[in-house]
Amino acid sequence: MLAVVSLALLRIRNLFTVAVLAGIYSLLSASLFTVMDAVDVAFTEAAVGAGISTVLVLGTLALVGRVEKKPTRSSLLPLVVVLVTGSILVYGTLDMPPYGDPANPAHHHVAPHYLEESEHEIGIPNVVTSVLASYRGYDTMGETTVIFAAMVGVLLMLSGRRRRGEVAPEAEGESAPMGDAPTGDDPPIHGQGAEGSHGG
């Protein structure tokens, strides 16, 4: 399902549909994390990926429109960069131990320490909460900072557009009298009297 949604994201030009599909992708990812027993990551993905990120993208679409413009340049170079980067990342995972292997280093060093010493060191009975709030406190703070900065950026863009929309009608109203035709009460031009203006 993730592959199908990814292909649909690449093919569709309607940005509103893309935002909705991105939210669906995040929900599917959260379901996958739940199956892999990473419930804390699943909660984060559902809240940030499907919730906050979707709201921010929809707010951005209010500024840029919902239809993607056709690219004027070739997309060959970005495709090459993505393929090379993806190949490097896949190559870097070849030395990783198999998923779920009880002999993995994480099951013999980090995990037992968290399970046995978390309540004594942190004072929180829930191990997941102690990891997110203390052991990984800086990482959690960084994630929160990124989401907060993105939200502030979208709000600033929306307020800037609203301010420009209020200034434009005022500017049009001030420039309108400049195009009006002269009336009989207007002063003579180039020192001509009223008689000269009638051809006398």
VEXVEXKOL-157898 format. One line per 4 residues: number of its first residue (from 1); their letters; for each residue x, y, z of N, C-alpha, C. Coordinates in steps of 0.02 Angstrom, whole numbers. Example, Ala and Ser with C-alpha at 12.3 -4.5 7.8 and 13.67 -1.06 7.14 Angstrom:
2
1 = AS = 660:-284:390:615:-225:390:660:-165:390; 642:-112:354:684:-53:357:645:2:394
END
This chain:
200
1 = MLAV = 41:-61:0:0:0:0:43:63:0; 98:61:38:142:120:39:170:134:-30; 188:81:-68:214:91:-135:161:120:-181; 99:98:-175:45:123:-217:33:197:-203
5 = VSLA = 31:215:-139:21:286:-122:80:328:-145; 141:302:-140:200:339:-163:196:352:-238; 177:302:-277:170:312:-350:115:362:-366; 61:360:-328:7:408:-339:31:479:-323
9 = LLRI = 72:487:-271:99:554:-255:142:581:-311; 177:537:-346:220:560:-400:181:577:-464; 123:548:-473:86:556:-535:36:613:-534; 9:628:-475:-47:676:-470:-19:746:-470
13 = RNLF = -54:792:-506:-34:862:-509:-75:906:-462; -131:881:-439:-173:920:-393:-142:918:-324; -119:975:-299:-83:977:-236:-128:962:-177; -192:978:-181:-237:961:-127:-242:885:-119
17 = TVAV = -248:850:-175:-249:777:-173:-183:749:-147; -128:781:-166:-63:760:-141:-58:767:-65; -85:822:-39:-84:831:34:-124:777:70; -182:760:42:-223:708:72:-188:640:69
21 = LAGI = -157:625:11:-122:562:4:-61:559:50; -29:615:61:28:616:108:4:600:179; -54:626:198:-82:607:263:-98:533:267; -125:504:213:-139:433:211:-75:392:217
25 = YSLL = -23:417:183:43:383:186:68:382:259; 60:438:294:82:441:364:42:393:407; -23:388:396:-64:341:434:-44:268:420; -29:253:358:-6:186:342:62:171:375
29 = SASL = 105:222:375:170:213:409:161:202:483; 114:240:513:100:230:584:74:159:598; 33:133:553:9:64:561:67:14:556; 113:28:510:171:-16:503:214:-14:566
33 = FTVM = 224:45:595:263:50:656:229:14:714; 162:16:715:126:-20:767:136:-95:761; 135:-120:700:146:-192:689:217:-211:710; 265:-165:702:334:-178:721:347:-164:795
37 = DAVD = 294:-154:834:299:-143:907:334:-77:924; 333:-29:879:359:38:893:300:85:901; 264:76:956:202:114:966:216:188:976; 271:204:1010:287:275:1021:301:311:956
41 = VAFT = 338:277:911:351:307:845:287:312:805; 243:263:812:179:265:777:137:324:800; 136:338:866:99:396:891:128:461:862; 194:466:861:226:526:834:212:535:760
45 = EAAV = 215:480:723:201:484:651:129:504:637; 83:477:676:13:493:666:-2:566:684; 28:590:739:15:658:761:49:709:717; 113:697:701:152:747:663:140:738:588
49 = GAGI = 148:677:564:143:666:492:73:674:464; 24:641:496:-44:645:471:-83:704:498; -62:731:555:-99:785:586:-71:854:571; -17:872:605:10:939:600:36:954:530
53 = STVL = 73:907:501:102:919:434:47:930:382; -7:891:387:-61:900:338:-93:969:345; -102:992:407:-130:1059:418:-84:1113:390; -19:1106:401:29:1155:375:30:1156:299
57 = VLGT = 27:1097:268:26:1093:195:-37:1125:167; -94:1112:197:-156:1142:174:-155:1218:183; -125:1242:237:-117:1314:245:-72:1345:192; -20:1308:172:24:1332:119:-13:1333:52
61 = LALV = -55:1284:40:-93:1283:-23:-140:1342:-30; -160:1371:27:-201:1431:23:-163:1490:-8; -96:1486:-7:-55:1539:-37:-35:1523:-109; -16:1462:-122:14:1446:-187:-36:1415:-236
65 = GRVE = -96:1398:-214:-144:1366:-259:-138:1290:-254; -185:1256:-286:-189:1183:-278:-167:1145:-340; -147:1179:-393:-126:1145:-454:-52:1156:-465; -15:1103:-473:58:1108:-484:72:1129:-556
69 = KKPT = 118:1176:-564:138:1198:-630:186:1148:-661; 181:1141:-726:226:1095:-760:297:1121:-759; 346:1078:-742:415:1103:-738:441:1124:-806; 479:1178:-808:508:1202:-870:576:1171:-883
73 = RSSL = 607:1142:-833:673:1111:-841:667:1035:-836; 718:1002:-860:719:929:-860:728:904:-788; 693:850:-772:698:821:-705:747:763:-703; 791:758:-752:838:703:-754:890:708:-698
77 = LPLV = 917:768:-686:968:776:-634:940:760:-565; 882:786:-545:855:765:-479:844:690:-474; 822:658:-528:811:586:-527:877:549:-514; 931:572:-547:996:540:-537:1019:549:-465
81 = VVLV = 1010:609:-438:1031:622:-368:992:578:-320; 927:570:-331:887:527:-287:908:454:-292; 922:431:-353:942:361:-361:1010:348:-328; 1057:394:-337:1123:385:-307:1119:387:-231
85 = TGSI = 1081:436:-205:1073:441:-132:1038:379:-103; 986:357:-136:951:297:-113:995:235:-115; 1037:229:-167:1083:172:-171:1133:173:-114; 1159:232:-97:1206:238:-41:1173:218:25
89 = LVYG = 1111:241:35:1076:224:97:1062:150:102; 1042:119:46:1030:46:47:1095:9:59; 1149:32:30:1213:-1:41:1235:5:114; 1218:61:146:1235:69:216:1196:24:263
93 = TLDM = 1141:-4:241:1101:-49:283:1120:-123:274; 1166:-138:230:1183:-208:218:1218:-240:278; 1254:-199:318:1290:-226:376:1247:-229:439; 1185:-206:434:1141:-208:493:1120:-279:508
97 = PPYG = 1113:-296:572:1090:-364:589:1017:-373:567; 996:-434:558:926:-447:536:876:-420:587; 820:-398:560:768:-371:604:739:-426:648; 734:-410:713:706:-458:760:754:-510:785
101 = DPAN = 817:-506:765:867:-554:789:881:-543:863; 872:-592:905:885:-581:977:958:-567:993; 1003:-580:946:1074:-567:957:1094:-496:938; 1046:-454:919:1062:-385:901:1092:-348:961
105 = PAHH = 1141:-304:949:1172:-267:1005:1122:-226:1045; 1070:-201:1012:1021:-161:1049:985:-200:1102; 978:-267:1092:944:-309:1141:989:-330:1199; 1053:-315:1195:1100:-338:1246:1132:-281:1285
109 = HVAP = 1126:-220:1262:1159:-164:1294:1110:-109:1314; 1079:-77:1264:1037:-19:1278:970:-39:1308; 935:-84:1276:867:-102:1298:866:-129:1370; 910:-175:1389:907:-198:1459:921:-143:1510
113 = HYLE = 965:-98:1493:980:-42:1539:918:2:1548; 883:18:1493:823:59:1499:769:23:1539; 760:-42:1527:707:-79:1561:721:-87:1636; 784:-96:1653:800:-110:1723:813:-47:1764
117 = ESEH = 843:4:1733:864:62:1772:822:125:1760; 773:121:1716:735:181:1699:698:209:1759; 664:166:1796:625:191:1853:670:218:1908; 729:189:1917:774:213:1969:810:278:1949
121 = EIGI = 829:283:1885:866:342:1862:820:402:1848; 762:389:1820:718:443:1798:660:453:1846; 637:399:1877:580:404:1921:513:400:1886; 513:376:1823:451:369:1784:440:295:1772
125 = PNVV = 382:268:1791:371:196:1782:364:175:1709; 341:220:1666:332:204:1595:398:213:1559; 424:159:1530:490:161:1499:490:204:1436; 436:200:1397:432:239:1336:433:314:1352
129 = TSVL = 396:334:1403:395:404:1423:464:427:1448; 498:384:1486:564:403:1510:614:409:1453; 608:367:1402:654:372:1345:641:436:1306; 578:451:1292:562:511:1253:576:575:1291
133 = ASYR = 563:576:1356:568:638:1394:637:648:1425; 677:596:1433:741:603:1467:799:577:1425; 801:513:1412:857:485:1375:863:516:1305; 806:526:1274:805:558:1207:775:628:1213
137 = GYDT = 787:662:1267:756:728:1278:776:779:1226; 841:782:1208:864:830:1158:834:815:1089; 829:752:1073:799:733:1009:726:754:1006; 690:741:1060:619:761:1063:611:837:1060
141 = MGET = 656:873:1094:653:946:1092:667:971:1021; 714:939:986:728:959:917:669:948:871; 635:891:878:576:878:837:521:929:851; 511:945:915:460:995:932:478:1063:905
145 = TVIF = 542:1081:906:564:1145:880:552:1150:805; 565:1096:769:555:1096:696:481:1106:680; 437:1071:715:365:1078:702:342:1148:719; 367:1175:775:347:1243:795:371:1294:744
149 = AAMV = 433:1287:719:459:1334:669:419:1330:604; 400:1270:584:359:1263:523:291:1295:531; 260:1286:589:195:1316:602:200:1393:602; 252:1420:633:261:1493:634:272:1519:563
153 = GVLL = 310:1483:523:322:1505:454:259:1508:413; 216:1457:420:153:1457:383:108:1513:406; 105:1525:471:64:1579:497:88:1647:473; 155:1656:469:182:1719:444:164:1729:371
157 = MLSG = 168:1676:331:150:1682:260:76:1699:252; 34:1667:292:-38:1681:287:-53:1753:308; -22:1777:362:-34:1846:383:-7:1896:334; 50:1880:301:77:1925:250:31:1931:190
161 = RRRR = 2:1877:169:-45:1880:113:-108:1919:132; -132:1910:193:-191:1947:215:-177:2022:217; -116:2040:239:-98:2110:243:-92:2141:173; -64:2103:126:-60:2128:57:-128:2135:26
165 = GEVA = -174:2090:43:-242:2095:17:-279:2155:43; -262:2178:104:-294:2238:131:-265:2301:102; -200:2300:85:-168:2361:59:-187:2372:-14; -197:2319:-53:-211:2327:-124:-274:2367:-138
169 = PEAE = -332:2353:-106:-392:2394:-119:-382:2467:-100; -345:2481:-47:-333:2550:-28:-292:2586:-81; -242:2551:-109:-201:2582:-161:-242:2596:-223; -287:2550:-240:-330:2561:-299:-377:2620:-287
173 = GESA = -402:2627:-226:-447:2682:-211:-412:2750:-213; -347:2752:-195:-310:2814:-197:-291:2834:-268; -278:2785:-311:-257:2800:-379:-315:2814:-426; -376:2799:-406:-432:2808:-451:-443:2881:-470
177 = PMGD = -440:2932:-425:-453:3001:-446:-403:3026:-497; -344:2996:-503:-294:3020:-550:-317:3011:-622; -359:2963:-634:-381:2951:-702:-446:2987:-720; -475:3027:-674:-537:3062:-688:-526:3118:-738
181 = APTG = -578:3132:-778:-574:3187:-826:-580:3253:-789; -547:3307:-812:-551:3372:-779:-621:3400:-782; -642:3433:-729:-708:3463:-726:-702:3538:-736; -759:3571:-737:-759:3643:-747:-730:3681:-689
185 = DDPP = -725:3651:-631:-697:3684:-572:-622:3679:-569; -590:3640:-616:-518:3632:-614:-485:3697:-636; -425:3712:-610:-390:3773:-632:-368:3769:-704; -360:3826:-739:-337:3825:-809:-267:3795:-814
189 = IHGQ = -252:3767:-871:-188:3734:-884:-144:3781:-925; -80:3786:-907:-30:3827:-942:-52:3900:-946; -85:3925:-894:-103:3996:-892:-158:4017:-938; -192:3971:-971:-246:3989:-1016:-307:4010:-977
193 = GAEG = -342:4060:-999:-403:4082:-966:-462:4041:-990; -519:4059:-961:-579:4022:-981:-599:4037:-1052; -584:4100:-1076:-602:4116:-1144:-559:4080:-1194; -493:4072:-1176:-448:4037:-1224:-465:3965:-1231
197 = SHGG = -495:3939:-1180:-512:3867:-1185:-570:3855:-1231; -610:3910:-1246:-667:3902:-1292:-648:3922:-1363; -584:3936:-1375:-564:3952:-1444:-572:4024:-1460; -584:4070:-1408:-594:4140:-1422:-531:4174:-1440
END
